[in-house]
Amino acid sequence: MEYVAVLLPSLVVGLLFWFAMKSIFNADKSERQAEARAQAEADARSAQPLNRPDAETDK
């Protein structure tokens, strides 16, 4: 029982650290995916020709 009392605090702190790092990495991954999605949408918008009715096309 002494071993459990000695190792338990280290295990708990290790698990807390693991969960914290996992959540940080998951948040970073989802942020990178959102940024890539926004960049792809911006690239798609800039690749489309502008269809403005007031633009002069007869010149």
C-alpha positions as CSV (number, residue, x, y, z in Angstrom):
1,M,0.0,0.0,0.0
2,E,3.0,2.3,0.5
3,Y,3.8,2.1,-3.2
4,V,0.4,3.3,-4.2
5,A,0.6,6.2,-1.8
6,V,4.0,7.1,-3.3
7,L,3.2,6.6,-7.0
8,L,-0.4,7.9,-7.0
9,P,0.4,11.7,-7.0
10,S,2.9,11.3,-9.8
11,L,0.4,9.2,-11.9
12,V,-2.4,11.8,-11.3
13,V,-0.1,14.7,-12.3
14,G,1.1,12.7,-15.3
15,L,-2.5,12.0,-16.4
16,L,-3.5,15.7,-16.0
17,F,-0.5,16.7,-18.1
18,W,-1.4,14.2,-20.7
19,F,-5.0,15.4,-20.9
20,A,-3.9,19.0,-21.1
21,M,-1.4,18.4,-23.9
22,K,-4.0,16.3,-25.8
23,S,-6.5,19.1,-25.6
24,I,-3.9,21.7,-26.7
25,F,-2.9,19.5,-29.7
26,N,-6.6,18.9,-30.7
27,A,-7.3,22.6,-30.5
28,D,-4.3,23.4,-32.6
29,K,-5.3,20.8,-35.2
30,S,-8.9,22.1,-35.4
31,E,-7.6,25.6,-35.7
32,R,-5.2,24.7,-38.5
33,Q,-8.1,22.9,-40.3
34,A,-10.3,26.0,-40.0
35,E,-7.5,28.2,-41.2
36,A,-7.0,25.9,-44.2
37,R,-10.7,25.9,-45.0
38,A,-10.9,29.7,-44.8
39,Q,-7.8,30.0,-47.0
40,A,-9.3,27.6,-49.6
41,E,-12.5,29.6,-49.6
42,A,-10.6,32.9,-50.1
43,D,-8.6,31.4,-52.9
44,A,-11.8,30.1,-54.6
45,R,-13.4,33.5,-54.3
46,S,-10.3,35.3,-55.7
47,A,-10.2,32.8,-58.6
48,Q,-13.7,33.5,-59.7
49,P,-14.2,36.3,-62.2
50,L,-16.1,39.4,-60.9
51,N,-19.6,39.5,-62.3
52,R,-20.5,43.1,-61.7
53,P,-23.5,44.5,-63.7
54,D,-22.0,48.0,-63.8
55,A,-18.7,46.9,-65.3
56,E,-18.1,48.0,-68.9
57,T,-17.3,45.1,-71.2
58,D,-17.8,46.8,-74.6
59,K,-14.4,48.5,-74.6
